Amino acid sequence: MPTPVEKTVVFDIRALRRALEGGASVEKVLLRQGEAPPRELWRLIKQHQLPFQQVPSTHLPKRRSWAAYLSPLPLYPFEACLASPPQGIALALVGITDPHNVGAICRSAAAFGVEWILLRSEGTPLLSNDTIWRSSAGTLAYLKVVRTPRLFHSLRTLKESGWHLAGTVRPTIAGALPYQNWDWKKPTLLLLGSEDKGLDSAYLEQCDALLTIAHAPQVESLNVSAAAAILLAEAYRNR
């Protein structure tokens, strides 16, 4: 069974709408006293019968006129990944620390049918981070997220259970395979490395394939969230 994570506070109407569409539950919406709420926010409050309170500005974060408090999203235990046969595409975020990137990757994952995302317990931003929710447009509610303190060992276990591990690398890496040439019909666990260093050698050695995206030589590498979108779109197209 999943366990709850810390509560999320959302200040972005688009993120709130997507979260509601994904089944997230809102505990309360705080509105600044003496000020009419945005029309779209008021529509969501009425449509979904969200509980709301009018409060002094001191009860809200600085420069905010409203805040929506979501019920905690579930975190799934690692064992849940092993409960059914490997299929489709899963993601592992290895050392990605920028919440904008984490949110953008989650949005692409939801758009292209990813079910599972694995995160390292240490170093990855908390899912309650408002920047992640805004960057993901609330699509976190569609995903099953696992946080594991031993990500390296968890990936090895998933590989032994039948997942094919595919790492992402720069085009200059010897032996790298153009991402279009990978058989995306295989159950694929896609590893995305940190923004500055990518995947370290220990993770690369675990991979069944190293995938790369060709690009102009004057650019050293793609942003990790842009690379994720390209790879996941290709996986979706081929399944």
C-alpha positions as CSV (number, residue, x, y, z in Angstrom):
1,M,0.0,0.0,0.0
2,P,1.2,3.5,-0.7
3,T,2.1,5.8,2.2
4,P,1.3,9.5,2.3
5,V,3.9,12.2,1.7
6,E,4.1,15.7,3.0
7,K,1.2,18.0,2.1
8,T,1.4,20.1,-1.0
9,V,0.5,23.8,-1.2
10,V,-0.4,25.0,-4.7
11,F,-0.5,28.6,-5.9
12,D,-0.9,28.0,-9.6
13,I,-4.4,27.6,-11.1
14,R,-3.3,25.3,-14.0
15,A,-1.5,23.0,-11.5
16,L,-4.6,22.9,-9.3
17,R,-6.9,22.1,-12.2
18,R,-4.6,19.3,-13.4
19,A,-4.3,17.9,-9.9
20,L,-8.1,17.8,-9.5
21,E,-8.4,16.1,-12.9
22,G,-5.8,13.5,-11.8
23,G,-7.9,12.7,-8.6
24,A,-6.0,14.8,-6.1
25,S,-8.0,15.8,-3.0
26,V,-8.0,19.4,-1.8
27,E,-8.3,19.9,2.0
28,K,-8.9,23.6,1.8
29,V,-8.4,26.8,-0.2
30,L,-7.4,30.0,1.6
31,L,-8.5,33.3,0.0
32,R,-7.3,36.7,1.0
33,Q,-10.0,38.7,2.8
34,G,-11.4,41.7,1.0
35,E,-10.2,40.5,-2.4
36,A,-12.2,38.7,-5.1
37,P,-10.5,35.4,-6.1
38,P,-9.5,34.8,-9.7
39,R,-12.5,33.9,-11.8
40,E,-11.0,30.5,-12.8
41,L,-10.2,29.6,-9.2
42,W,-13.7,30.5,-8.1
43,R,-15.1,28.3,-10.9
44,L,-12.9,25.3,-9.7
45,I,-14.1,25.9,-6.1
46,K,-17.7,25.8,-7.1
47,Q,-17.3,22.9,-9.6
48,H,-15.5,20.6,-7.2
49,Q,-17.1,21.9,-4.0
50,L,-13.8,22.8,-2.5
51,P,-13.8,23.9,1.1
52,F,-12.5,27.5,1.4
53,Q,-11.8,30.1,4.0
54,Q,-11.2,33.9,3.8
55,V,-8.2,34.8,5.8
56,P,-6.0,37.9,6.5
57,S,-3.0,38.3,4.2
58,T,-0.7,37.3,7.1
59,H,-2.1,33.8,6.9
60,L,-0.9,33.5,3.3
61,P,2.6,33.3,1.8
62,K,4.1,36.6,0.9
63,R,2.7,38.1,-2.4
64,R,0.0,35.4,-2.6
65,S,-3.7,36.1,-2.8
66,W,-4.7,32.4,-2.4
67,A,-3.3,29.0,-1.6
68,A,-4.7,25.5,-2.1
69,Y,-3.7,22.7,0.3
70,L,-3.7,19.3,-1.2
71,S,-4.1,16.1,0.7
72,P,-0.8,14.2,0.8
73,L,0.0,12.3,-2.4
74,P,1.0,8.6,-2.0
75,L,4.5,7.3,-2.1
76,Y,4.6,3.7,-3.2
77,P,7.0,1.1,-1.6
78,F,9.7,-0.3,-3.9
79,E,8.1,-3.8,-3.6
80,A,5.0,-2.4,-5.5
81,C,7.1,-2.2,-8.7
82,L,7.7,-5.9,-8.5
83,A,4.1,-6.9,-7.9
84,S,3.3,-7.2,-11.7
85,P,5.3,-8.3,-14.7
86,P,7.5,-5.6,-16.3
87,Q,5.7,-3.7,-19.1
88,G,5.8,-0.3,-20.8
89,I,8.2,2.4,-19.7
90,A,9.4,3.4,-16.2
91,L,11.8,6.3,-15.2
92,A,14.6,6.6,-12.7
93,L,15.8,10.1,-11.8
94,V,19.4,9.8,-10.7
95,G,20.6,12.9,-8.9
96,I,18.3,15.4,-10.6
97,T,18.0,18.3,-8.2
98,D,16.3,21.1,-10.1
99,P,12.6,21.1,-9.2
100,H,11.8,22.7,-12.6
101,N,13.4,19.7,-14.3
102,V,11.7,17.2,-12.1
103,G,8.3,18.8,-12.7
104,A,8.8,19.0,-16.5
105,I,9.9,15.3,-16.6
106,C,6.9,14.3,-14.6
107,R,4.7,16.2,-17.1
108,S,6.2,14.4,-20.0
109,A,6.0,11.1,-18.2
110,A,2.2,11.5,-17.6
111,A,1.7,12.7,-21.2
112,F,3.4,9.6,-22.6
113,G,2.0,6.9,-20.4
114,V,4.7,6.3,-17.8
115,E,3.4,4.6,-14.7
116,W,6.4,4.4,-12.4
117,I,9.0,7.0,-11.4
118,L,11.8,6.0,-9.1
119,L,13.6,8.7,-7.1
120,R,16.6,8.6,-4.8
121,S,15.6,9.4,-1.2
122,E,18.5,11.8,-0.7
123,G,19.0,14.8,-3.0
124,T,15.8,14.8,-5.0
125,P,13.4,17.7,-4.3
126,L,10.3,16.8,-2.2
127,L,7.1,16.3,-4.2
128,S,5.4,18.9,-2.1
129,N,7.6,21.5,-3.8
130,D,5.4,24.1,-5.4
131,T,7.8,24.6,-8.3
132,I,7.5,20.9,-9.2
133,W,3.7,21.1,-9.2
134,R,3.7,24.2,-11.4
135,S,6.3,22.7,-13.8
136,S,4.4,19.5,-14.0
137,A,1.0,21.3,-14.4
138,G,-0.4,19.1,-11.6
139,T,0.3,15.9,-13.5
140,L,2.1,14.3,-10.5
141,A,-1.4,13.1,-9.5
142,Y,-1.3,10.7,-12.5
143,L,2.0,9.0,-11.5
144,K,3.1,6.3,-9.1
145,V,6.3,7.5,-7.3
146,V,8.8,5.4,-5.4
147,R,11.5,6.9,-3.2
148,T,14.2,4.5,-2.3
149,P,17.4,5.1,-0.2
150,R,19.2,2.4,-2.3
151,L,18.3,3.4,-5.8
152,F,21.3,1.6,-7.3
153,H,20.4,-1.7,-5.7
154,S,16.7,-1.2,-6.5
155,L,17.6,-0.8,-10.2
156,R,19.6,-4.0,-10.1
157,T,16.6,-5.9,-8.6
158,L,14.3,-4.5,-11.3
159,K,16.8,-5.6,-14.0
160,E,16.8,-9.1,-12.6
161,S,13.0,-9.1,-12.6
162,G,12.9,-8.5,-16.4
163,W,13.2,-4.7,-16.9
164,H,15.7,-3.5,-19.5
165,L,17.8,-0.6,-18.2
166,A,18.6,2.1,-20.7
167,G,20.8,5.0,-19.8
168,T,21.0,8.4,-21.4
169,V,24.4,9.7,-22.6
170,R,25.9,12.4,-24.8
171,P,26.5,11.5,-28.5
172,T,30.3,11.5,-27.9
173,I,30.1,8.4,-25.7
174,A,31.6,5.3,-27.4
175,G,29.0,2.6,-28.1
176,A,26.0,4.9,-27.6
177,L,22.9,3.8,-29.6
178,P,20.7,6.3,-31.4
179,Y,17.5,6.3,-29.4
180,Q,15.4,5.6,-32.5
181,N,17.2,2.2,-32.8
182,W,16.2,0.9,-29.4
183,D,13.4,-1.6,-29.2
184,W,10.9,0.4,-27.2
185,K,8.5,-2.6,-27.1
186,K,10.8,-4.1,-24.4
187,P,9.9,-3.2,-20.9
188,T,12.3,-0.3,-20.5
189,L,13.5,1.5,-17.3
190,L,15.0,4.7,-18.6
191,L,17.7,6.3,-16.4
192,L,18.1,10.0,-16.5
193,G,21.2,11.5,-14.9
194,S,22.0,14.7,-13.1
195,E,21.9,18.1,-14.9
196,D,25.7,18.7,-14.7
197,K,27.3,15.2,-14.8
198,G,24.8,12.8,-16.2
199,L,24.9,9.2,-15.0
200,D,28.1,8.0,-13.2
201,S,30.0,5.0,-14.3
202,A,28.4,2.6,-11.8
203,Y,24.9,3.2,-13.2
204,L,26.2,3.1,-16.8
205,E,27.7,-0.3,-16.3
206,Q,24.3,-1.6,-15.1
207,C,22.6,-0.5,-18.3
208,D,21.6,-2.9,-21.2
209,A,21.9,0.0,-23.6
210,L,23.2,3.6,-23.7
211,L,20.9,5.9,-25.7
212,T,21.8,9.2,-27.2
213,I,20.1,12.0,-29.1
214,A,22.0,13.5,-32.0
215,H,22.3,17.3,-32.0
216,A,24.4,20.1,-33.3
217,P,28.1,20.0,-32.1
218,Q,28.1,23.6,-30.7
219,V,25.7,22.5,-28.0
220,E,27.4,20.3,-25.3
221,S,24.2,18.6,-24.2
222,L,20.4,18.9,-24.0
223,N,18.5,19.9,-20.8
224,V,17.6,16.7,-19.1
225,S,13.8,17.5,-19.2
226,A,14.0,18.1,-23.0
227,A,15.9,14.9,-23.5
228,A,13.3,13.0,-21.4
229,A,10.5,14.4,-23.6
230,I,12.1,13.3,-26.8
231,L,12.8,9.8,-25.5
232,L,9.4,9.3,-24.0
233,A,7.7,10.5,-27.1
234,E,9.6,8.0,-29.2
235,A,8.8,5.2,-26.7
236,Y,5.1,6.2,-26.9
237,R,5.1,6.2,-30.7
238,N,6.6,2.7,-30.9
239,R,4.4,1.0,-28.4
